[in-house]
Amino acid sequence: MDKYSVKAQLEQKVNPHSARHTYCTQLVKSGVDPKTICLLSGHSSIDVVYRFYVNSSAEDKQKAVDGLQI
């Protein structure tokens, strides 16, 4: 992966862990259900997917609050 990181002129080196994390994060953002993400990523438990990928960022929380009809 180092070879391809250099070839793609990435600022950071890519390793298998960061590649899988990015892959799972993008699946979550695309609306893929956590069980499918678990199966596609090879995680042993759906709990891992929930703990590390299905979380709300500060931006997500602000959008939710801004969308309230008060």
N, CA, C and O of each residue as an XYZ file, in Angstrom:
280
protein
N       0.809     -1.174      0.000
C       0.000      0.000      0.000
C       0.869      1.260      0.000
O       0.450      2.307     -0.493
N       2.067      1.155      0.549
C       2.965      2.314      0.550
C       3.258      2.763     -0.877
O       3.264      3.957     -1.176
N       3.499      1.797     -1.746
C       3.822      2.090     -3.149
C       2.704      2.900     -3.806
O       2.970      3.863     -4.527
N       1.473      2.513     -3.559
C       0.341      3.189     -4.182
C       0.046      4.528     -3.524
O      -0.462      5.438     -4.179
N       0.355      4.662     -2.242
C       0.206      5.951     -1.569
C       1.141      6.979     -2.194
O       0.752      8.121     -2.440
N       2.364      6.564     -2.446
C       3.347      7.454     -3.066
C       2.925      7.769     -4.498
O       2.975      8.922     -4.926
N       2.513      6.748     -5.231
C       2.101      6.921     -6.628
C       0.910      7.877     -6.744
O       0.834      8.655     -7.696
N      -0.008      7.827     -5.794
C      -1.182      8.697     -5.801
C      -0.874     10.068     -5.201
O      -1.749     10.932     -5.138
N       0.366     10.265     -4.762
C       0.823     11.520     -4.168
C      -0.030     11.929     -2.967
O      -0.372     13.099     -2.799
N      -0.362     10.947     -2.143
C      -1.122     11.211     -0.932
C      -0.198     11.795      0.126
O       0.978     11.438      0.202
N      -0.737     12.694      0.941
C       0.066     13.296      2.001
C       0.384     12.297      3.102
O       1.457     12.341      3.704
N      -0.563     11.390      3.362
C      -0.357     10.392      4.412
C      -0.238      9.010      3.777
O      -0.828      8.724      2.735
N       0.549      8.162      4.443
C       0.635      6.780      3.982
C      -0.667      6.056      4.310
O      -1.302      6.322      5.330
N      -1.044      5.155      3.445
C      -2.255      4.370      3.654
C      -1.839      2.977      4.112
O      -0.953      2.357      3.523
N      -2.487      2.494      5.162
C      -2.238      1.136      5.611
C      -3.566      0.385      5.585
O      -4.618      1.008      5.443
N      -3.539     -0.938      5.718
C      -4.790     -1.696      5.654
C      -5.838     -1.233      6.663
O      -7.027     -1.211      6.348
N      -5.417     -0.867      7.858
C      -6.365     -0.430      8.885
C      -7.069      0.861      8.459
O      -8.294      0.956      8.541
N      -6.301      1.846      8.008
C      -6.914      3.121      7.619
C      -7.770      2.959      6.369
O      -8.786      3.640      6.224
N      -7.376      2.070      5.469
C      -8.175      1.816      4.263
C      -9.527      1.210      4.639
O     -10.556      1.619      4.100
N      -9.539      0.252      5.546
C     -10.792     -0.363      5.968
C     -11.664      0.637      6.717
O     -12.883      0.654      6.544
N     -11.048      1.460      7.539
C     -11.799      2.470      8.283
C     -12.470      3.454      7.308
O     -13.646      3.783      7.464
N     -11.723      3.913      6.320
C     -12.269      4.831      5.328
C     -13.395      4.163      4.541
O     -14.434      4.776      4.297
N     -13.190      2.921      4.149
C     -14.204      2.155      3.416
C     -15.494      2.057      4.225
O     -16.575      2.325      3.700
N     -15.392      1.680      5.478
C     -16.577      1.530      6.332
C     -17.262      2.871      6.562
O     -18.490      2.951      6.542
N     -16.491      3.907      6.775
C     -17.055      5.233      6.985
C     -17.842      5.685      5.761
O     -18.929      6.247      5.890
N     -17.300      5.442      4.588
C     -17.998      5.828      3.360
C     -19.272      5.015      3.162
O     -20.274      5.535      2.672
N     -19.236      3.746      3.540
C     -20.449      2.931      3.449
C     -21.543      3.485      4.363
O     -22.708      3.562      3.971
N     -21.159      3.868      5.581
C     -22.128      4.450      6.522
C     -22.716      5.728      5.929
O     -23.933      5.916      5.935
N     -21.855      6.601      5.420
C     -22.316      7.865      4.850
C     -23.197      7.658      3.622
O     -24.013      8.517      3.287
N     -23.030      6.518      2.952
C     -23.840      6.209      1.769
C     -25.167      5.564      2.142
O     -25.997      5.299      1.273
N     -25.369      5.311      3.433
C     -26.636      4.755      3.886
C     -26.720      3.241      3.909
O     -27.812      2.685      4.031
N     -25.590      2.567      3.795
C     -25.576      1.107      3.856
C     -25.845      0.680      5.297
O     -25.309      1.268      6.237
N     -26.677     -0.343      5.465
C     -27.026     -0.757      6.820
C     -25.827     -1.403      7.525
O     -24.997     -2.042      6.878
N     -25.739     -1.238      8.846
C     -24.592     -1.730      9.618
C     -24.322     -3.229      9.473
O     -23.163     -3.644      9.479
N     -25.369     -4.047      9.342
C     -25.138     -5.489      9.198
C     -24.392     -5.790      7.902
O     -23.490     -6.627      7.881
N     -24.765     -5.114      6.833
C     -24.074     -5.305      5.555
C     -22.639     -4.812      5.643
O     -21.731     -5.444      5.104
N     -22.428     -3.689      6.318
C     -21.071     -3.167      6.497
C     -20.219     -4.178      7.259
O     -19.056     -4.401      6.921
N     -20.799     -4.781      8.277
C     -20.101     -5.804      9.063
C     -19.654     -6.957      8.164
O     -18.516     -7.419      8.245
N     -20.558     -7.407      7.317
C     -20.243     -8.526      6.422
C     -19.200     -8.141      5.374
O     -18.281     -8.915      5.104
N     -19.332     -6.964      4.788
C     -18.400     -6.522      3.744
C     -17.000     -6.239      4.278
O     -16.006     -6.451      3.584
N     -16.934     -5.758      5.515
C     -15.643     -5.350      6.061
C     -14.902     -6.464      6.792
O     -13.712     -6.339      7.083
N     -15.611     -7.555      7.087
C     -14.962     -8.651      7.786
C     -14.900     -8.477      9.287
O     -14.201     -9.224      9.971
N     -15.623     -7.501      9.809
C     -15.653     -7.349     11.262
C     -16.406     -8.527     11.870
O     -17.365     -9.033     11.287
N     -15.966     -8.948     13.030
C     -16.549    -10.132     13.664
C     -17.883     -9.850     14.336
O     -18.659    -10.769     14.596
N     -18.150     -8.581     14.616
C     -19.354     -8.236     15.356
C     -19.939     -6.932     14.830
O     -19.210     -6.001     14.489
N     -21.257     -6.882     14.769
C     -21.927     -5.646     14.360
C     -21.700     -4.555     15.398
O     -21.780     -3.369     15.077
N     -21.418     -4.940     16.632
C     -21.121     -3.956     17.684
C     -19.902     -3.108     17.321
O     -19.854     -1.917     17.632
N     -18.930     -3.716     16.673
C     -17.732     -2.981     16.249
C     -18.126     -1.890     15.255
O     -17.643     -0.760     15.336
N     -18.996     -2.233     14.331
C     -19.443     -1.255     13.331
C     -20.139     -0.090     14.030
O     -19.877      1.070     13.713
N     -21.020     -0.391     14.975
C     -21.706      0.672     15.694
C     -20.739      1.526     16.511
O     -20.860      2.751     16.528
N     -19.794      0.899     17.179
C     -18.866      1.646     18.035
C     -17.963      2.591     17.263
O     -17.699      3.708     17.708
N     -17.480      2.136     16.087
C     -16.457      2.911     15.390
C     -16.941      3.690     14.177
O     -16.289      4.651     13.769
N     -18.049      3.306     13.602
C     -18.453      3.951     12.352
C     -19.810      4.627     12.403
O     -20.012      5.641     11.735
N     -20.732      4.103     13.165
C     -22.059      4.684     13.227
C     -22.102      5.625     14.423
O     -22.573      5.275     15.506
N     -21.601      6.816     14.194
C     -21.635      7.830     15.234
C     -21.939      9.163     14.586
O     -21.785      9.325     13.376
N     -22.357     10.087     15.368
C     -22.716     11.390     14.840
C     -21.583     12.379     15.083
O     -21.070     12.504     16.195
N     -21.210     13.069     14.030
C     -20.216     14.126     14.178
C     -20.906     15.372     14.713
O     -22.134     15.435     14.767
N     -20.134     16.339     15.098
C     -20.704     17.603     15.573
C     -21.553     18.230     14.470
O     -22.604     18.812     14.737
N     -21.089     18.106     13.242
C     -21.839     18.644     12.096
C     -23.184     17.928     11.934
O     -24.204     18.573     11.693
N     -23.187     16.598     12.066
C     -24.434     15.824     11.972
C     -25.421     16.258     13.049
O     -26.614     16.411     12.785
N     -24.917     16.454     14.258
C     -25.780     16.860     15.365
C     -26.354     18.252     15.124
O     -27.530     18.496     15.392
N     -25.525     19.164     14.618
C     -25.992     20.526     14.355
C     -27.067     20.521     13.263
O     -28.057     21.245     13.373
N     -26.884     19.716     12.215
C     -27.878     19.617     11.145
C     -29.205     19.104     11.695
O     -30.270     19.579     11.300
N     -29.140     18.139     12.602
C     -30.356     17.597     13.193
C     -31.097     18.657     13.987
O     -32.320     18.766     13.904
N     -30.344     19.443     14.762
C     -30.958     20.504     15.558
C     -31.528     21.591     14.634
O     -32.639     22.074     14.854
N     -30.774     21.970     13.615
C     -31.222     23.003     12.684
C     -32.483     22.575     11.930
O     -33.280     23.420     11.521
N     -32.662     21.277     11.746
C     -33.817     20.761     11.017
C     -35.080     20.631     11.832
O     -36.132     20.287     11.293
N     -34.997     20.901     13.136
C     -36.182     20.799     13.991
C     -37.195     21.877     13.644
O     -36.835     23.024     13.378
N     -38.440     21.502     13.651
C     -39.531     22.458     13.387
C     -40.084     22.947     14.710
O     -41.031     22.367     15.240
N     -39.513     23.989     15.239
C     -39.956     24.519     16.547
C     -40.686     25.833     16.328
O     -41.144     26.453     17.288
